Structure formats: structure tokens, C-alpha cells
Amino acid sequence: MARDKPTRGGAGEIAGLKLRAEDDEDLAVISTVLQDALVPVGEMAFLPEERRFVMVANRFVWERPPIDGGKRYERTLAGIAFEDVAAVKIRGFDRADPDRILQILAVRAVPGAVVFDFSGSDSMRLEVGRILCHLEDLGEPWPTPWRPRHPLDEG
């Protein structure tokens, strides 16, 4: 996993993530970073002539502690690109509905593909020749009072 560590930018800001995944273990890190990310269907695109799939996700910043004494969290936009994509198959949603928002639960590798599991049993399968993914945070994070919760969370 190639990774640039978050660093302090100007005015004390923390620079965003920049990750590359090339195998199942790397993809597991990408999955963790994207858990609970929100993706409008209109922010996904398959570029068949480039054999590339791209999306912009509104991701929860899991890797940093809460701000303001634990009362506020952060979200940021992240650009994600998968290379060597031959086809995209979807289940449970319509690509013609650009305003529909999907919530990423997990991203996982299966033989010959990368699968996105979304809430509500929706999914997307990228048929790939190999795993090659780039994720990069875009712009500055913004505060949010809402932390995603899951049934198994404590408290």
C-alpha cells in the first residue's frame, strides 16, 4: 500500500489521504477508509475507452479523532479511480437516477472483480484485470456532528 501520511498543511490544517491499492490487503484499507461514504449515482462514471471507473465520495474521516472535545467529526470529498476495468455491473439501483445517494458498506476483491457493497443490498461489480485503485482526498474537510453508527457499535 503506497500511502502518504497525513501531514500538517498551512494554518495547522491536516492534509488529506492519498492511497494506492494493488492487492486484496491494500483494498481492505481502501474499504475501511470508504466505510459509510456517501456517493451520488451521478458522481460515478465508467470510461470504457480508458478502461477506468471513477467516483467522488463524501467520506467520513475515520482516521482522525473527533474535534471540539469529541462533539464534532469531519467529512471530506475523496476521488477514487480504478484502472483496467472491462465492465461495470450494478444491482439494486439505476444509473439513470443521478440524485440517488448510495452508502458504501465495504469494498472487496473477488476473483476477477472488485465489489462495492452498499446499504440496502445494492451492489456494484467492477470487472478488472487486476487491482489498481487510487484514492485521494479533495479539498478541505468540513465538520459534522453526525458519526455513523452500526448495530454492533458500543454506546
Backbone as CSV, one residue per row, in Angstrom:
resi,resn,N_x,N_y,N_z,CA_x,CA_y,CA_z,C_x,C_y,C_z
1,MET,0.862,-1.168,0.000,0.000,0.000,0.000,0.900,1.219,0.000
2,ALA,0.843,1.978,-1.046,1.547,3.243,-1.073,0.656,4.252,-0.384
3,ARG,1.230,5.008,0.506,0.406,5.939,1.273,1.240,7.140,1.654
4,ASP,0.651,8.282,1.473,1.244,9.493,2.014,0.582,9.712,3.353
5,LYS,1.359,9.848,4.399,0.791,10.063,5.728,0.170,11.449,5.807
6,PRO,-0.939,11.573,6.560,-1.496,12.916,6.753,-0.445,13.825,7.380
7,THR,-0.317,15.009,6.852,0.661,15.953,7.374,-0.020,17.280,7.626
8,ARG,0.606,18.099,8.427,0.066,19.435,8.678,0.313,20.298,7.456
9,GLY,-0.743,20.939,7.013,-0.637,21.860,5.892,-0.578,23.279,6.428
10,GLY,-0.946,24.228,5.599,-0.961,25.615,6.023,-1.983,25.855,7.109
11,ALA,-1.722,26.805,7.967,-2.635,27.223,9.041,-3.046,26.070,9.945
12,GLY,-2.164,25.069,10.116,-2.435,23.976,11.037,-3.370,22.908,10.506
13,GLU,-3.787,23.012,9.256,-4.693,22.014,8.685,-3.952,20.716,8.416
14,ILE,-4.679,19.606,8.454,-4.106,18.309,8.153,-4.402,17.979,6.701
15,ALA,-3.341,17.635,5.957,-3.523,17.254,4.560,-4.277,15.931,4.490
16,GLY,-4.991,15.720,3.405,-5.808,14.527,3.247,-5.020,13.293,2.853
17,LEU,-5.751,12.197,2.773,-5.168,10.919,2.401,-4.890,10.848,0.913
18,LYS,-3.894,10.069,0.579,-3.577,9.732,-0.799,-3.095,8.289,-0.758
19,LEU,-3.928,7.360,-1.276,-3.657,5.933,-1.169,-3.670,5.261,-2.533
20,ARG,-2.940,4.153,-2.622,-2.949,3.311,-3.821,-3.133,1.868,-3.373
21,ALA,-3.996,1.133,-4.042,-4.210,-0.282,-3.724,-3.852,-1.130,-4.939
22,GLU,-3.092,-2.199,-4.670,-2.674,-3.096,-5.748,-2.964,-4.566,-5.450
23,ASP,-3.525,-4.858,-4.273,-3.847,-6.248,-3.936,-4.986,-6.268,-2.919
24,ASP,-5.380,-7.484,-2.503,-6.514,-7.641,-1.582,-6.297,-6.902,-0.264
25,GLU,-5.088,-6.980,0.277,-4.802,-6.320,1.560,-4.899,-4.809,1.432
26,ASP,-4.359,-4.272,0.356,-4.461,-2.828,0.121,-5.924,-2.407,-0.024
27,LEU,-6.695,-3.228,-0.747,-8.100,-2.903,-0.966,-8.875,-2.903,0.349
28,ALA,-8.455,-3.733,1.301,-9.100,-3.746,2.621,-8.914,-2.397,3.324
29,VAL,-7.767,-1.759,3.115,-7.533,-0.429,3.693,-8.449,0.591,3.020
30,ILE,-8.546,0.527,1.705,-9.447,1.421,0.967,-10.876,1.233,1.480
31,SER,-11.286,-0.017,1.696,-12.623,-0.308,2.195,-12.859,0.350,3.549
32,THR,-11.891,0.268,4.428,-12.018,0.881,5.752,-12.176,2.394,5.640
33,VAL,-11.387,3.007,4.787,-11.440,4.456,4.598,-12.792,4.880,4.010
34,LEU,-13.357,4.043,3.139,-14.613,4.393,2.467,-15.859,3.927,3.207
35,GLN,-15.717,3.211,4.316,-16.901,2.766,5.042,-17.749,3.974,5.424
36,ASP,-19.027,3.901,5.122,-20.012,4.942,5.395,-19.893,6.161,4.486
37,ALA,-19.082,6.069,3.429,-19.024,7.161,2.456,-20.345,7.226,1.699
38,LEU,-20.734,8.440,1.336,-21.959,8.684,0.575,-21.573,9.042,-0.853
39,VAL,-22.213,8.359,-1.820,-21.869,8.555,-3.227,-23.136,8.765,-4.047
40,PRO,-23.330,9.963,-4.591,-24.436,10.142,-5.526,-24.161,9.324,-6.801
41,VAL,-25.176,8.660,-7.317,-25.002,7.859,-8.528,-24.436,8.724,-9.655
42,GLY,-24.823,9.989,-9.701,-24.319,10.897,-10.727,-22.843,11.227,-10.608
43,GLU,-22.212,10.848,-9.496,-20.777,11.088,-9.293,-19.953,9.836,-9.587
44,MET,-20.548,8.874,-10.307,-19.854,7.661,-10.727,-19.795,7.660,-12.250
45,ALA,-18.671,7.233,-12.809,-18.571,7.168,-14.262,-17.652,6.025,-14.677
46,PHE,-18.117,5.242,-15.643,-17.288,4.222,-16.278,-16.818,4.803,-17.597
47,LEU,-15.518,4.827,-17.796,-14.914,5.363,-19.013,-14.331,4.189,-19.791
48,PRO,-15.162,3.504,-20.601,-14.713,2.262,-21.237,-13.507,2.434,-22.149
49,GLU,-13.419,3.573,-22.846,-12.284,3.785,-23.748,-10.965,3.910,-22.980
50,GLU,-11.042,4.298,-21.716,-9.853,4.399,-20.866,-9.712,3.208,-19.922
51,ARG,-10.723,2.314,-19.941,-10.771,1.171,-19.028,-10.624,1.642,-17.577
52,ARG,-11.386,2.702,-17.248,-11.300,3.332,-15.932,-12.693,3.565,-15.375
53,PHE,-12.815,3.384,-14.060,-14.036,3.725,-13.338,-13.649,4.768,-12.302
54,VAL,-14.422,5.865,-12.228,-14.115,6.945,-11.295,-15.358,7.320,-10.508
55,MET,-15.141,7.832,-9.310,-16.246,8.329,-8.489,-15.710,9.372,-7.527
56,VAL,-16.629,10.208,-7.041,-16.329,11.142,-5.966,-17.262,10.790,-4.817
57,ALA,-16.667,10.552,-3.644,-17.432,10.150,-2.465,-17.279,11.183,-1.361
58,ASN,-18.336,11.331,-0.582,-18.346,12.168,0.619,-18.048,11.197,1.762
59,ARG,-16.790,11.152,2.200,-16.410,10.124,3.167,-16.276,10.669,4.576
60,PHE,-16.603,9.820,5.529,-16.408,10.134,6.938,-14.921,9.960,7.238
61,VAL,-14.329,10.897,7.962,-12.890,10.855,8.257,-12.673,10.000,9.513
62,TRP,-12.583,8.686,9.298,-12.411,7.743,10.410,-11.016,7.812,11.025
63,GLU,-10.023,8.225,10.250,-8.632,8.110,10.689,-8.186,9.208,11.657
64,ARG,-9.016,10.220,11.866,-8.649,11.288,12.801,-9.638,11.326,13.951
65,PRO,-9.176,11.725,15.127,-10.081,11.800,16.282,-11.081,12.945,16.118
66,PRO,-12.173,12.902,16.881,-13.161,13.984,16.832,-12.529,15.321,17.201
67,ILE,-13.152,16.389,16.737,-12.686,17.744,17.056,-13.641,18.357,18.070
68,ASP,-13.311,19.510,18.576,-14.161,20.231,19.531,-14.518,19.380,20.739
69,GLY,-13.510,18.742,21.325,-13.746,17.960,22.530,-14.590,16.721,22.323
70,GLY,-14.548,16.148,21.134,-15.281,14.915,20.877,-16.712,15.106,20.438
71,LYS,-17.128,16.352,20.185,-18.516,16.612,19.806,-18.708,16.735,18.299
72,ARG,-17.618,16.909,17.568,-17.724,17.097,16.125,-16.721,16.197,15.418
73,TYR,-17.148,15.729,14.279,-16.336,14.858,13.443,-16.099,15.574,12.124
74,GLU,-15.505,14.871,11.173,-15.247,15.501,9.881,-15.658,14.584,8.732
75,ARG,-16.007,15.209,7.632,-16.219,14.546,6.345,-15.388,15.290,5.312
76,THR,-15.061,14.598,4.243,-14.303,15.211,3.158,-14.669,14.525,1.853
77,LEU,-14.417,15.187,0.752,-14.606,14.566,-0.547,-13.361,13.773,-0.906
78,ALA,-13.564,12.635,-1.537,-12.449,11.804,-1.989,-12.716,11.371,-3.422
79,GLY,-11.694,11.477,-4.248,-11.762,10.960,-5.609,-11.195,9.553,-5.620
80,ILE,-11.888,8.635,-6.281,-11.464,7.243,-6.346,-11.436,6.833,-7.809
81,ALA,-10.358,6.171,-8.222,-10.248,5.686,-9.598,-9.761,4.242,-9.586
82,PHE,-10.411,3.407,-10.387,-9.977,2.034,-10.615,-9.545,1.927,-12.068
83,GLU,-8.373,1.346,-12.287,-7.831,1.166,-13.638,-8.067,-0.268,-14.102
84,ASP,-7.919,-0.498,-15.401,-8.029,-1.833,-16.011,-9.409,-2.445,-15.783
85,VAL,-10.454,-1.609,-15.928,-11.834,-2.049,-15.730,-12.448,-2.362,-17.093
86,ALA,-12.918,-3.602,-17.259,-13.507,-4.034,-18.526,-15.012,-3.794,-18.570
87,ALA,-15.685,-3.879,-17.412,-17.136,-3.722,-17.382,-17.575,-3.380,-15.968
88,VAL,-18.765,-2.793,-15.875,-19.375,-2.460,-14.584,-20.780,-3.046,-14.571
89,LYS,-21.079,-3.804,-13.527,-22.413,-4.393,-13.362,-22.999,-3.879,-12.058
90,ILE,-24.275,-3.499,-12.090,-24.913,-2.961,-10.886,-26.130,-3.801,-10.510
91,ARG,-26.473,-3.741,-9.225,-27.668,-4.430,-8.733,-28.342,-3.544,-7.694
92,GLY,-29.636,-3.304,-7.886,-30.432,-2.618,-6.885,-30.590,-1.125,-7.077
93,PHE,-29.909,-0.530,-8.034,-30.080,0.898,-8.291,-29.953,1.146,-9.783
94,ASP,-30.400,2.310,-10.216,-30.428,2.669,-11.626,-29.426,3.781,-11.886
95,ARG,-28.507,3.554,-12.816,-27.512,4.582,-13.135,-28.157,5.814,-13.763
96,ALA,-29.395,5.695,-14.208,-30.110,6.838,-14.778,-30.727,7.725,-13.700
97,ASP,-30.520,7.384,-12.433,-31.046,8.169,-11.304,-29.866,8.884,-10.620
98,PRO,-29.371,9.989,-11.196,-28.145,10.614,-10.710,-28.229,11.189,-9.304
99,ASP,-29.435,11.467,-8.815,-29.584,12.066,-7.488,-29.650,11.030,-6.361
100,ARG,-29.772,9.770,-6.710,-29.813,8.723,-5.680,-28.465,8.666,-4.983
101,ILE,-28.493,8.574,-3.656,-27.259,8.524,-2.876,-27.097,7.131,-2.297
102,LEU,-25.929,6.553,-2.547,-25.581,5.228,-2.047,-24.620,5.374,-0.870
103,GLN,-24.731,4.476,0.090,-23.815,4.461,1.237,-22.939,3.224,1.130
104,ILE,-21.631,3.436,1.083,-20.692,2.319,0.960,-20.552,1.615,2.305
105,LEU,-20.755,0.308,2.290,-20.510,-0.510,3.471,-19.143,-1.170,3.397
106,ALA,-18.771,-1.653,2.198,-17.486,-2.341,2.040,-17.085,-2.359,0.570
107,VAL,-15.784,-2.479,0.348,-15.206,-2.684,-0.981,-14.337,-3.920,-0.849
108,ARG,-14.570,-4.924,-1.720,-13.840,-6.181,-1.560,-13.461,-6.765,-2.904
109,ALA,-12.396,-7.549,-2.876,-11.935,-8.233,-4.075,-12.526,-9.632,-4.128
110,VAL,-12.949,-10.026,-5.301,-13.340,-11.396,-5.605,-12.584,-11.749,-6.886
111,PRO,-12.457,-13.027,-7.235,-11.699,-13.359,-8.445,-12.193,-12.595,-9.674
112,GLY,-11.301,-11.807,-10.267,-11.607,-11.063,-11.479,-12.433,-9.809,-11.305
113,ALA,-12.687,-9.409,-10.038,-13.550,-8.238,-9.855,-13.307,-7.556,-8.513
114,VAL,-13.798,-6.333,-8.438,-13.883,-5.574,-7.193,-15.361,-5.299,-6.982
115,VAL,-15.859,-5.611,-5.779,-17.276,-5.460,-5.480,-17.477,-4.380,-4.432
116,PHE,-18.408,-3.460,-4.706,-18.846,-2.462,-3.738,-20.154,-2.950,-3.153
117,ASP,-20.214,-3.081,-1.844,-21.452,-3.399,-1.146,-21.989,-2.101,-0.568
118,PHE,-23.241,-1.771,-0.934,-23.887,-0.565,-0.453,-25.003,-0.953,0.512
119,SER,-25.453,-0.008,1.318,-26.591,-0.281,2.201,-27.807,-0.615,1.342
120,GLY,-28.769,-1.298,1.952,-29.982,-1.661,1.237,-29.797,-2.783,0.233
121,SER,-28.750,-3.558,0.353,-28.473,-4.702,-0.535,-28.120,-4.304,-1.963
122,ASP,-27.826,-3.035,-2.217,-27.361,-2.621,-3.534,-25.891,-3.012,-3.663
123,SER,-25.443,-3.223,-4.910,-24.031,-3.541,-5.110,-23.589,-3.132,-6.509
124,MET,-22.282,-3.104,-6.667,-21.675,-2.794,-7.955,-20.433,-3.666,-8.099
125,ARG,-20.291,-4.237,-9.288,-19.159,-5.129,-9.557,-18.341,-4.542,-10.697
126,LEU,-17.067,-4.286,-10.425,-16.146,-3.819,-11.450,-15.355,-5.026,-11.932
127,GLU,-15.519,-5.398,-13.203,-14.751,-6.498,-13.775,-13.360,-5.946,-14.089
128,VAL,-12.342,-6.473,-13.403,-10.997,-5.923,-13.533,-9.987,-7.001,-13.923
129,GLY,-8.971,-6.570,-14.659,-7.864,-7.466,-14.981,-6.905,-7.604,-13.818
130,ARG,-6.870,-6.574,-12.979,-6.018,-6.547,-11.783,-6.544,-5.457,-10.874
131,ILE,-6.123,-5.486,-9.623,-6.498,-4.421,-8.694,-5.504,-3.282,-8.859
132,LEU,-6.024,-2.124,-9.216,-5.227,-0.906,-9.242,-6.178,0.249,-8.960
133,CYS,-6.112,0.756,-7.738,-7.023,1.801,-7.276,-6.212,2.951,-6.701
134,HIS,-6.676,4.158,-6.972,-6.111,5.359,-6.361,-7.232,6.095,-5.646
135,LEU,-6.955,6.556,-4.440,-7.900,7.357,-3.657,-7.158,8.589,-3.192
136,GLU,-7.778,9.742,-3.380,-7.156,10.984,-2.914,-8.233,11.924,-2.395
137,ASP,-8.016,12.452,-1.190,-8.929,13.447,-0.646,-8.829,14.721,-1.464
138,LEU,-9.978,15.371,-1.620,-10.079,16.587,-2.427,-10.541,17.733,-1.550
139,GLY,-9.800,18.798,-1.505,-10.216,19.968,-0.737,-10.097,19.777,0.763
140,GLU,-10.704,20.704,1.477,-10.635,20.718,2.941,-11.794,19.937,3.546
141,PRO,-11.559,19.222,4.659,-12.669,18.570,5.356,-13.566,19.610,6.016
142,TRP,-14.799,19.216,6.302,-15.743,20.100,6.993,-16.297,19.369,8.209
143,PRO,-16.682,20.121,9.238,-17.188,19.485,10.463,-18.605,18.950,10.301
144,THR,-18.891,17.905,11.042,-20.236,17.345,11.112,-20.475,16.840,12.535
145,PRO,-21.665,17.011,13.070,-21.949,16.480,14.408,-22.334,15.002,14.357
146,TRP,-22.486,14.438,13.147,-23.019,13.088,12.998,-21.915,12.072,12.746
147,ARG,-21.845,11.086,13.612,-20.928,9.958,13.448,-21.760,8.761,13.024
148,PRO,-21.377,8.081,11.926,-22.142,6.889,11.539,-22.144,5.859,12.662
149,ARG,-23.270,5.234,12.849,-23.432,4.200,13.883,-23.854,2.900,13.209
150,HIS,-23.428,1.808,13.806,-23.779,0.481,13.320,-24.326,-0.317,14.478
151,PRO,-25.194,-1.282,14.229,-25.832,-2.034,15.319,-24.849,-2.633,16.320
152,LEU,-23.632,-2.956,15.891,-22.677,-3.575,16.795,-21.824,-2.564,17.549
153,ASP,-21.987,-1.252,17.229,-21.235,-0.217,17.946,-21.624,-0.219,19.423
154,GLU,-20.633,0.057,20.273,-20.945,0.219,21.700,-21.465,1.623,21.941
155,GLY,-22.305,1.768,22.942,-22.782,3.085,23.351,-23.875,3.513,22.517
